[in-house]
Amino acid sequence: MRITIIGAGYVGLVSGACFSEFGVDVTCVDNDADKIARLQRGEIPIFEPGLNILIERNSSAGRLHFTTHLAEPVRQSEVVFIAVGTPERRGDGAADLRYVFEAARQIASHIKKFTVVVTKSTVPVGTSTQVAEIIRTTNPEADFAVASNPEFLREGSAIEDFMRPDRVVIGVEEARAEALLRSVYRPLYLIETPILVTNIVTAELTKYAANAFLATKITFINQIANLCEAVGADAHGVAKGMGLDRRIGGKFLHPGPGYGGSCFPKDTLALARTATQYGEPVTVVEAVITANEAQKQRMVTKIVRALGDRLQGATVAVLGLTFKPNTDDMRDAPALTILPALIQQGVRIQAFDPEGIPSARRHLPDLDYRTDAYDACQGADAVVLLAEWNQFRNLDMARIQATMRPREDGLYLFCDLRNVYVPEAMRQAGFHYVGVGRG
Ligand SMILES: NC(=O)c1ccc[n+]([C@@H]2O[C@H](COP(=O)([O-])OP(=O)(O)OC[C@H]3O[C@@H](n4cnc5c(N)ncnc54)[C@H](O)[C@@H]3O)[C@@H](O)[C@H]2O)c1
């Protein structure tokens, strides 16, 4: 079995490395020549825990290859995955499908035997059918079938998610395609992973429905947390009390600064747009999108209020810039909304992130980037914890206070937007502690 994966980004690289770990011959193709050159030299262009080991092992074993030329690998493959980006289209929130369609055109001319062309990118309903039309028009001779196989991995735990997923969803309309995809995922079937086979539009929609539901859960607890602040309740207590109900479940009930990342923001927008187009608006998701923007703005207000008179010219230490820990991905991170708004109000920012700084520099050139958390806190009027990397979970608070500037009442300002610390313990340690939904 040979597989080609078009697009060597977070999804393409992880999928390629994991399929090759299953013993399959995999070629990852990307049109970013610099990315491919780095991969061929053994450098990993993204930060994803464990990915380097997997890539090194399978490249050395001769099962994993990287190239910018798709002709040869496509000719030899039984299955070709499209894993290119589907970012938000400027202006209307729809998914921008130009990379998917371009990949389909490029694949088409090189199909030489029966090939399944699988959309792994997150795409709106009907896209795989459009991919089929493009292939048919470009190469009327091609013997192929299209399929949809949405990816559910999470950055930061992508290898584990790919190797032990909760489920695999396969959308097919031809028995030959189903048989090939079942054999690709056979190692997961052996560990009893549910393999859900549906028609193509069902598979396409399942991915959006799952992401929109998770975004809704986060937004729900964020709004409940805001209500907790008004009534003096503790959002963690509420979340625990809700989550112990097995119909609800405890996951994704952690209040914070609003969801971000390369998927939820664009996928909720794209789903809302598709639903409206089909005359069946998903108003719940529309409300989630609005509420999530408001949550990020609320964080700005929270920090500004906490700084009070000291706002103008204040120095704020920001710990964590990526949209979540264990990734270097800055796409749609809450930091990209919150920090420019603070700068606009006269704040200076000293920031540290374990992996996100190279990418953050491109989006946020006005920050003063520091070498670690303690360096970021030097001379700061406030600390803002924005992404809960493990190394920020057990900070030496005495060391931080030793270099911070206290408020007039002698307390040190700590805005914990991920609720990592225990409010009472922080107060006892001499902080003015601000969390999310903590009374
Ligand atoms: N990142 C995630 O956590 C995640 C999870 C599940 C699903 N997805 C979905 O998977 C898709 C890919 O996401 P990603 O985060 O891996 O994107 P990415 O931006 O990291 O990677 C996409 C890659 O495709 C390459 N590319 C674009 N057009 C190409 C072409 N014609 N030929 C060859 N290469 C091409 C780009 O150079 C880039 O390296 C998206 O649809 C996304 O919504 C992402």
The ligand as an ORCA input file, in Angstrom:
! r2SCAN-3c Opt
* xyz 0 1
  N      -4.519     21.918     12.808
  C      -5.421     21.143     13.388
  O      -5.413     20.943     14.599
  C      -6.488     20.468     12.549
  C      -7.247     19.440     13.125
  C      -8.222     18.816     12.349
  C      -8.446     19.254     11.056
  N      -7.719     20.269     10.524
  C      -7.975     20.679      9.145
  O      -6.953     20.131      8.325
  C      -6.620     21.025      7.255
  C      -5.140     21.362      7.301
  O      -4.872     22.068      8.499
  P      -3.376     22.315      9.015
  O      -3.486     22.937     10.350
  O      -2.578     21.077      8.831
  O      -2.902     23.422      7.930
  P      -1.430     23.955      7.661
  O      -1.590     25.356      7.184
  O      -0.560     23.668      8.844
  O      -0.885     23.046      6.457
  C      -1.352     23.101      5.144
  C      -0.171     22.817      4.216
  O      -0.664     22.634      2.889
  C       0.297     23.144      1.991
  N      -0.342     23.327      0.661
  C      -1.307     24.199      0.297
  N      -1.642     24.014     -0.984
  C      -0.885     22.988     -1.449
  C      -0.761     22.314     -2.710
  N      -1.524     22.650     -3.754
  N       0.135     21.331     -2.830
  C       0.907     20.980     -1.784
  N       0.841     21.557     -0.579
  C      -0.044     22.558     -0.403
  C       0.773     24.412      2.675
  O       2.027     24.826      2.171
  C       0.847     23.951      4.131
  O       2.120     23.444      4.457
  C      -7.553     22.227      7.436
  O      -8.684     22.048      6.659
  C      -7.919     22.166      8.901
  O      -9.160     22.759      9.179
  C      -6.734     20.885     11.245
*
